[in-house]
Amino acid sequence: MWKHLLRRGVQQPLKTTAEAAKSSGYGRKFLIGSVVVGSALTVGAVAKAYEKETEEELGVIRRKSRWLNLLFGPKSEEAQPPAVPEHAFDTPTLINSDKYGQLLYDRFTHSLFHRIYYLIHIGQRLNEIITIFSPLVFYSMWHYLILKPFYRFLYTRIKFENGAEMLDKAEKDLDEAFFMRVVQSLKDGGTCFIKFSQWLSTRADLLDPHICKHFAALHSNAPKHHVKNVKQLVNDQYRKREGKDEDIITWIDSNHPLASGAIGQVYRGKMKRFNDHTKKEEIKDVAIKVRHPYVETQILQDLKILELFCVLTSRFLPSLGWLQLQENVKEFTKCMKLQTNFRFEGENLKAFQKNFQDFKSTIIFPTPYFYTPSILIESFEPGISIQHYLDQARIDREISIPNPVPKPEQILDELVHEKGNKPVSREVEGEIDEKEQQRLQQTNQRHRVAELGTDLFLKMMLHDNLLHADLHPGNLMVRINKETNEPMLVVLDAGMVTQLSSEDRQNFIDLFSAIIRGEGYYAAQLMIERSRKLRENTGYSLTPENAEKFKKEMAELITFVLDKPIEEIQVGKVMETVLTLGRQYRVPIESTFSTLVISTVVVEGIARQLNPRFQFAVSARPFLARDKTLRMAYIQSRLGKIKEAAEKIIK
């Protein structure tokens, strides 16, 4: 028993501390030595006490090891260690010793020594962050205090032709260079800062949409890591979780990751899986998502630093109180804890597959086979990134072809005219037919992909109330169904989702109904009255003047939009303007609504790039019709328009 207790009691604390201390430039020997000595003495004292099981000897040991209690004893109610289970260690078995070692490790993590070491490590991390971001502070001062004023002076005091345009272009170039530096610094800051930027890119209620677009660039090109023996790591976790003495992964391409994100990276591999239909074991192609090493520890440290920064900012810059920094960081912390645990992504994939089981031939989510907090094994779904289709559409627009698919006969007539009525060979005609047919097929595929993406988003938002909150082009792929020759949409990375509570969903429906009816003033009033930040007295205040201005501008916006033909309405832009008005007049807007707006902007933007004539509002009709409240609001708005038109005709 003594060997098991000593090995388990020392091994776990030492392993954790040694890994964390690798990056430290000072105090490493002292820290590791302290853990070894302290853990050994603690294990010996407690083991002896439990073997004797007498209160007198426990008291003697406590008195003798009082100096150890100063380091290893919890000092607050929040840090109390777990209680010892009754009769847990009666027999010196390996299982009991494992429980004993885990208990000692839990006690160590709640100790004063561990908290002191944790503070030292946070100090080191804070020093790294200052080193990374301090050049950015000086560059910001150079950018806003010297460069911009200099250009304004140059183009306003000295007369240039098109001086205003030149100044505008110069400022845009300066801002572009500045935000490129910001994005690079955030990428160097590590996982937490990358995810924080991605999260901010969905918060157009807090930041200008132009800034959100720059932050959205961090959705791709995340740093990669190299993990030794990925196959063994995955198989070990499978054996530990399932209790089976076999390897589930037979092959993995560990040298060439398919993709890398802020939390983890994806490898391609093969796994053994039992087929319930054929009753045989099969080898399946899979995608294996592995969490970056030490990412969880670093994220927790960075979140503490972010929280400290927000507290100091709120204290010394009260004018920024309307941003609600502390509340937003708490929300981000909750989001990060969900994303670092791949179990939630596995459950999300199951939920999406259930919701879209009637769309299997057109919309595909990977099938999760096995998942733990740090590993996710899912079906490998081949396809081409939707960015390829966006690039094709952009090329067609840039070469300015009025009709992107002219008829082959028209081209032949032009060729005949250019060649002076010389006969055109059938070979040339055949080539033109083949090219134009391929081009027509590509155009139709792009239009179909636009419809699929919009149907996917509207169903998730208006029908399922489970929205994939990370629908950027990097997470969308297209593949062609070999049987029907129709495109299929593949949706990846379901770690970030948004789900409205019953209260938020009702608020969203009421707001949407008011907008459909053209009651902009009432819609603005709803947003103010039902704001949780205003109702719960979180210290946030809205001046009556700003409230009235917000209502008036909302009324003007909705009236302007509803007067336009439905095919010209860009729903995403309208909702983005609502967020801009909220930010301008400091009206607090719920983060879930902001996420819905940004997702709408992204999806509608992708659809309009694929098909410039795409009508998002028209595509939304079938989904709006399923909700009774929204259906009645739409009917009322249409009847109102008919009534207005009839009155004009009568007059």
Helices and strands as residue ranges (DSSP letters): H 2-21, H 28-52, H 55-64, H 66-72, G 77-79, H 94-109, H 112-142, I 143-147, H 148-157, H 163-189, H 191-200, H 209-216, G 217-219, H 230-242, E 249-252, E 259-260, E 264-275, E 280-291, H 295-316, G 318-323, H 325-339, H 342-355, G 357-359, E 363-364, E 368-371, E 375-379, E 384-385, H 386-398, H 408-418, H 426-458, I 459-464, E 467-468, G 473-475, E 476-480, E 487-491, E 497-498, H 502-516, H 520-529, H 532-535, H 544-562, G 566-568, H 571-584, H 591-610, H 616-625, H 628-650
